[in-house]
Every structure is written in structure tokens, then in C-alpha cells.
Amino acid sequence: MPNCGCFLSAVVIICLAITIFFRLRDMAKKKNYLIDMDGVLVTGRSLIPGADAFIERLRTCGLKFLILTNNPIYTPRDLAFRLQNAGLQVESENIFTAALATARFIHSQKPNAKVYAIGESGLTQALHEVGCVLTDIQPDYVVLGEVNHYNFEQITAAIRLIADGALFIATNPDATGPNEAGIVPATGSLAALIEKATGKSPFFIGKPNPLMMRSALNYLGVHSEDTVMIGDRMDTDIVAGVMSGLETILVLTGVMSRDDIKNFPYRPTRIVQSVADLQIDCLEEESQPPV
């Protein structure tokens, strides 16, 4: 009789070999990157050391990437100018904001929707570009973004319109944001005020909502299984990547430390000190010239 033990061992070895082959093949695939901006590439107006070389390596390898931000105040062109001044060679097409994701979502739900918007040019321009009409006359949606100066009359109007039946959407859930003087109230704080007054909860579009991740993937024309999310926050960047099925990398140049990670029930795929520590390997014959 044949030796069953040897036969089973051979089968196990073959299965392991096949598994290793496919894992190595997947690792060899060229990856796409979704990259948080603040705390990963820049801190305020300052470039994080090594971020410029990291972005240049992505471009040299012909890898697709998007810089993601929950900040809806600025247009991609404004943000590209800011990053270029800091020393990063990126174009507006490489930047995707919560305002863009919000506008795309509204367009998918109701093309040419009427919108009452509280926000700066980053939000209003994104809404105009998808065909929304900005009005305070029987709007379909009240859309809340961040503003540089809060206006009590606008907030009151938003509360009344929501009470009259307008649907409530907010670009991002961040309660605070940074500026040169320190923290300032952000979209989440104002959304809480309006929710308290109306009894209506907003639908948040930005991270950690996987909707923003899917919108960014569609914008880039890539799939989640071939994409990496790089961020500095466990509660927005990493959880958004985990819920979207992406490989995740946490960098420690932002608000999180290694000790903070134990407070979360999920883990990033990798932890590195900064993007300067990421090795991007690409085969010369596979690389394409940067667009």
C-alpha cells in the first residue's frame, strides 16, 4: 500500500508552495497609494523630511496616488499650491478632498440638486462643478463644510431649512482642526450644534466613512486590493482603510504614538516612523513616466 503519510505531506508542501507563490505575486504587483496630507506629508506649512523623495519615487515608478484630506475649505488647486511651496511636486489632479467626495455623492443621489451650503470655495466650487444649484429657496440638501468665520445667520437658516425638510449632509466629522494659533472648531462641532437644534443627524461623507475611500478609488480608477492607505490617525485614516479592504500603513509623524495603538480593536498592516522609511520598489521595465 502507498505511504499515506508521505502523500499527505507532499500535498501540504504543494499547497504551501502555491500559497507562497500567489502571495509573492501579489506583493510584486505595483501598488496604488491613498495618502493623508497633514501629519503624513506636511505639518502645518512645513514639509515632513523625506516626503518629497517619497512622492518623487511614486512618480518615477509610474504608481498612481491621491493625497486625501478631510479639509473641505480649499480647492485641490489651492492645496497643490500650498504643497508645492512646501517642496512637494504634486498637481491638483493628485488631491482629493472631502468636499469633492461630498459633491460626487450628492450628484449620484440627485443630479442638479438644490443645495444650501455653508462653506468656503473648496466646497462651493466642488458643488458647482457637478451641476448643483446653490440656493436658500427650498433646497434639497443643507451641506455643511468648514468656514474661516462662522455666521450666525447662516447657521440659523440651515437649522430652519433642515426643520422644513432639507436633508442634512456634512463634509467631515472632525470636531476640531489646527491652525497657526492652535485648534479651532471644525465641521463636526458645528454639525453637533445644528443636530441639537433640529434633532436631525447629519450624514458625514469624509473619513472614516468608507464612502470617501470608494469615491477616491473610483476617481483614481483602481481597486482596493491593489491599494495602500497611509495615514497618521487610527480613528480616521487607518479605520477607513480597514473598512474599505485596503492595506494600511500608520506613520508616527502625526498625532499617534505606538502606545496609542493598543486603544483600538484594529491594527494597521504596518507601522513606520515616517514615509521616509517606506521602500518603494518598482521594476524599471514596468515603470512608466510620471503623468
C-alpha positions as CSV (number, residue, x, y, z in Angstrom):
1,M,0.0,0.0,0.0
2,P,1.3,3.5,-0.7
3,N,2.6,5.5,2.2
4,C,-0.4,7.8,3.0
5,G,1.7,9.9,5.3
6,C,4.2,10.8,2.6
7,F,1.4,11.5,0.2
8,L,-0.3,13.9,2.6
9,S,3.0,15.6,3.3
10,A,3.6,16.2,-0.4
11,V,0.1,17.6,-0.8
12,V,0.7,20.0,2.1
13,I,4.0,21.1,0.7
14,I,2.5,21.7,-2.7
15,C,-0.4,23.8,-1.2
16,L,2.1,25.9,0.8
17,A,4.2,26.4,-2.3
18,I,1.1,27.6,-4.2
19,T,0.1,29.9,-1.4
20,I,3.6,31.4,-1.2
21,F,3.6,31.8,-5.0
22,F,0.4,33.8,-5.0
23,R,1.4,35.9,-2.0
24,L,4.7,36.8,-3.7
25,R,2.9,37.6,-6.9
26,D,0.5,39.9,-5.1
27,M,3.4,41.6,-3.3
28,A,5.1,42.1,-6.6
29,K,2.1,43.9,-8.0
30,K,2.5,47.6,-8.4
31,K,0.5,49.3,-5.6
32,N,-1.6,52.4,-5.7
33,Y,-1.5,54.8,-2.8
34,L,-4.1,56.9,-0.9
35,I,-2.1,59.3,1.3
36,D,-3.3,61.5,4.1
37,M,-1.9,65.0,3.9
38,D,-1.5,66.7,7.3
39,G,0.8,64.7,9.6
40,V,2.0,62.4,6.8
41,L,3.4,64.8,4.1
42,V,3.3,68.1,5.9
43,T,2.9,69.6,9.4
44,G,1.2,73.0,9.0
45,R,3.3,74.7,6.3
46,S,6.4,72.6,6.9
47,L,7.4,69.5,4.8
48,I,7.9,66.3,6.7
49,P,11.5,65.2,6.0
50,G,11.6,62.6,3.2
51,A,8.1,63.3,2.0
52,D,9.4,64.9,-1.2
53,A,11.6,61.9,-2.0
54,F,8.7,59.5,-1.3
55,I,6.3,61.3,-3.7
56,E,9.1,61.5,-6.4
57,R,9.7,57.8,-6.1
58,L,6.0,57.1,-6.7
59,R,6.1,59.3,-9.8
60,T,9.3,57.7,-11.1
61,C,7.7,54.3,-10.7
62,G,4.6,55.4,-12.5
63,L,2.4,54.5,-9.5
64,K,-1.0,56.1,-9.1
65,F,-1.6,58.1,-5.9
66,L,-4.0,60.5,-4.4
67,I,-3.5,62.8,-1.5
68,L,-6.6,62.7,0.7
69,T,-7.8,65.4,3.1
70,N,-10.9,65.9,5.1
71,N,-10.3,69.6,4.9
72,P,-13.1,71.0,2.6
73,I,-12.1,74.6,2.8
74,Y,-9.6,74.7,-0.1
75,T,-9.8,73.6,-3.7
76,P,-7.4,71.0,-5.0
77,R,-5.6,73.7,-6.9
78,D,-5.2,75.8,-3.7
79,L,-3.8,72.8,-1.8
80,A,-1.5,71.9,-4.7
81,F,0.0,75.4,-4.5
82,R,0.5,75.0,-0.7
83,L,2.2,71.7,-1.1
84,Q,4.4,72.9,-4.0
85,N,5.5,75.8,-1.8
86,A,6.4,73.3,0.9
87,G,8.5,71.4,-1.6
88,L,6.2,68.6,-2.9
89,Q,5.8,68.3,-6.7
90,V,2.2,67.4,-6.9
91,E,-0.6,68.7,-9.2
92,S,-4.3,69.4,-8.4
93,E,-5.2,66.1,-10.0
94,N,-3.3,64.3,-7.3
95,I,-5.5,65.8,-4.5
96,F,-8.9,64.6,-3.4
97,T,-10.9,66.4,-0.7
98,A,-14.0,65.6,1.4
99,A,-15.7,68.4,-0.5
100,L,-15.1,66.6,-3.8
101,A,-16.4,63.3,-2.3
102,T,-19.5,65.2,-0.9
103,A,-20.3,66.8,-4.3
104,R,-19.9,63.4,-6.1
105,F,-22.2,61.7,-3.6
106,I,-24.9,64.3,-4.0
107,H,-24.7,64.2,-7.8
108,S,-25.1,60.4,-7.6
109,Q,-28.2,60.7,-5.4
110,K,-29.9,63.7,-7.1
111,P,-28.3,65.3,-10.2
112,N,-28.7,69.0,-10.4
113,A,-29.8,69.2,-6.7
114,K,-30.6,72.4,-5.0
115,V,-28.2,72.9,-2.1
116,Y,-27.8,75.4,0.7
117,A,-24.1,75.3,1.5
118,I,-22.2,76.6,4.5
119,G,-18.5,76.5,3.4
120,E,-15.7,78.1,1.6
121,S,-14.6,77.9,-2.1
122,G,-13.4,74.3,-1.8
123,L,-17.0,73.2,-1.1
124,T,-19.0,75.6,-3.3
125,Q,-16.7,75.1,-6.3
126,A,-17.0,71.3,-6.0
127,L,-20.8,71.5,-5.8
128,H,-21.0,73.8,-8.9
129,E,-18.7,71.5,-10.9
130,V,-21.2,68.6,-10.5
131,G,-24.1,70.8,-11.5
132,C,-25.6,71.7,-8.1
133,V,-27.6,74.9,-7.7
134,L,-26.7,76.9,-4.6
135,T,-29.8,78.5,-3.1
136,D,-31.7,79.1,0.1
137,I,-35.1,78.5,-1.7
138,Q,-36.5,75.1,-0.9
139,P,-33.1,73.3,-1.1
140,D,-32.9,69.5,-1.4
141,Y,-29.9,69.5,0.9
142,V,-28.2,71.5,3.5
143,V,-24.5,70.8,3.1
144,L,-22.2,71.8,6.0
145,G,-18.4,72.3,5.5
146,E,-15.8,74.3,7.3
147,V,-15.6,78.0,7.3
148,N,-13.0,80.6,8.3
149,H,-15.6,82.7,10.1
150,Y,-18.9,81.4,11.5
151,N,-22.0,83.3,10.6
152,F,-24.9,83.0,13.0
153,E,-27.5,84.0,10.3
154,Q,-26.2,81.2,8.0
155,I,-26.4,78.7,10.9
156,T,-30.0,79.8,11.7
157,A,-31.0,79.5,8.1
158,A,-29.6,76.0,8.0
159,I,-31.5,75.0,11.1
160,R,-34.8,76.3,9.7
161,L,-34.3,74.6,6.3
162,I,-33.5,71.3,7.9
163,A,-36.5,71.6,10.1
164,D,-38.6,72.3,6.9
165,G,-37.4,69.0,5.3
166,A,-34.0,69.6,3.7
167,L,-31.6,66.7,4.1
168,F,-28.6,67.2,6.2
169,I,-25.1,66.4,4.9
170,A,-21.7,67.3,6.4
171,T,-18.4,67.0,4.6
172,N,-16.4,65.5,7.5
173,P,-16.9,64.6,11.2
174,D,-13.7,66.3,12.6
175,A,-14.6,68.3,15.7
176,T,-11.5,70.4,15.7
177,G,-8.8,71.4,13.2
178,P,-5.4,73.0,13.5
179,N,-4.3,76.5,12.5
180,E,-1.2,78.6,13.4
181,A,-2.7,79.8,16.7
182,G,-3.9,76.3,17.9
183,I,-7.0,74.2,17.5
184,V,-10.2,75.7,16.1
185,P,-13.8,74.3,15.9
186,A,-14.3,72.3,12.7
187,T,-17.3,70.8,10.8
188,G,-18.1,68.2,13.5
189,S,-18.6,70.8,16.2
190,L,-20.9,72.9,14.1
191,A,-22.8,69.8,13.0
192,A,-23.4,68.9,16.6
193,L,-25.0,72.4,17.2
194,I,-27.3,72.0,14.2
195,E,-28.2,68.4,15.2
196,K,-29.1,69.5,18.7
197,A,-31.3,72.3,17.4
198,T,-33.1,70.2,14.7
199,G,-33.0,66.6,16.1
200,K,-31.6,65.5,12.7
201,S,-28.3,63.8,12.5
202,P,-26.0,64.7,9.5
203,F,-24.6,62.1,7.1
204,F,-20.8,62.6,7.2
205,I,-19.0,61.9,3.9
206,G,-15.3,62.3,4.8
207,K,-13.0,59.8,6.6
208,P,-13.6,57.5,8.3
209,N,-16.7,56.8,6.1
210,P,-15.6,54.2,3.5
211,L,-17.7,56.1,1.0
212,M,-14.9,58.7,0.7
213,M,-12.4,55.8,0.2
214,R,-14.6,54.3,-2.5
215,S,-15.0,57.6,-4.2
216,A,-11.2,58.2,-4.2
217,L,-10.6,54.7,-5.6
218,N,-13.1,55.4,-8.4
219,Y,-11.6,58.8,-9.1
220,L,-8.2,57.1,-9.4
221,G,-9.5,54.2,-11.4
222,V,-8.1,51.5,-9.1
223,H,-9.2,48.6,-6.9
224,S,-9.0,48.3,-3.1
225,E,-7.0,45.0,-3.2
226,D,-4.2,46.8,-5.0
227,T,-4.2,50.0,-2.9
228,V,-2.4,51.1,0.3
229,M,-3.8,53.8,2.7
230,I,-1.1,55.8,4.5
231,G,-2.2,57.9,7.4
232,D,-1.3,59.3,10.9
233,R,-4.6,58.7,12.7
234,M,-6.0,55.4,13.8
235,D,-9.5,56.8,14.2
236,T,-9.9,58.2,10.6
237,D,-7.2,57.1,8.2
238,I,-6.5,53.5,9.4
239,V,-10.1,52.5,10.2
240,A,-11.2,53.9,6.9
241,G,-8.6,51.8,5.1
242,V,-9.5,48.7,7.2
243,M,-13.3,49.1,6.5
244,S,-12.5,49.5,2.8
245,G,-10.3,46.5,2.5
246,L,-7.1,48.3,1.9
247,E,-3.6,47.6,3.1
248,T,-2.8,50.2,5.8
249,I,0.3,52.0,7.0
250,L,0.4,54.1,10.1
251,V,3.1,56.8,10.3
252,L,4.2,58.3,13.6
253,T,4.8,61.8,12.3
254,G,1.3,63.0,13.2
255,V,-0.9,62.7,16.3
256,M,-0.5,59.0,17.1
257,S,2.3,57.1,19.0
258,R,2.9,53.4,19.3
259,D,1.3,53.4,22.8
260,D,-1.9,54.8,21.4
261,I,-2.4,51.8,19.0
262,K,-3.4,49.4,21.9
263,N,-6.5,51.5,22.5
264,F,-8.1,50.4,19.2
265,P,-9.5,47.0,18.3
266,Y,-8.0,47.0,14.8
267,R,-4.4,47.3,13.7
268,P,-2.6,48.8,10.7
269,T,-0.8,46.4,8.3
270,R,2.4,48.2,9.0
271,I,3.8,50.9,11.3
272,V,6.7,53.1,10.3
273,Q,8.2,56.2,11.7
274,S,7.6,58.3,8.6
275,V,7.1,58.0,4.8
276,A,10.8,58.4,4.5
277,D,11.1,54.8,5.9
278,L,8.9,53.3,3.1
279,Q,10.8,51.5,0.4
280,I,9.0,51.7,-2.9
281,D,10.3,49.0,-5.3
282,C,9.5,49.1,-8.9
283,L,10.9,47.2,-11.9
284,E,12.5,49.5,-14.4
285,E,10.8,47.7,-17.3
286,E,7.4,48.0,-15.6
287,S,7.7,51.7,-14.7
288,Q,6.0,54.4,-16.7
289,P,7.0,58.0,-17.0
290,P,5.1,60.2,-14.5
291,V,2.0,61.9,-15.8
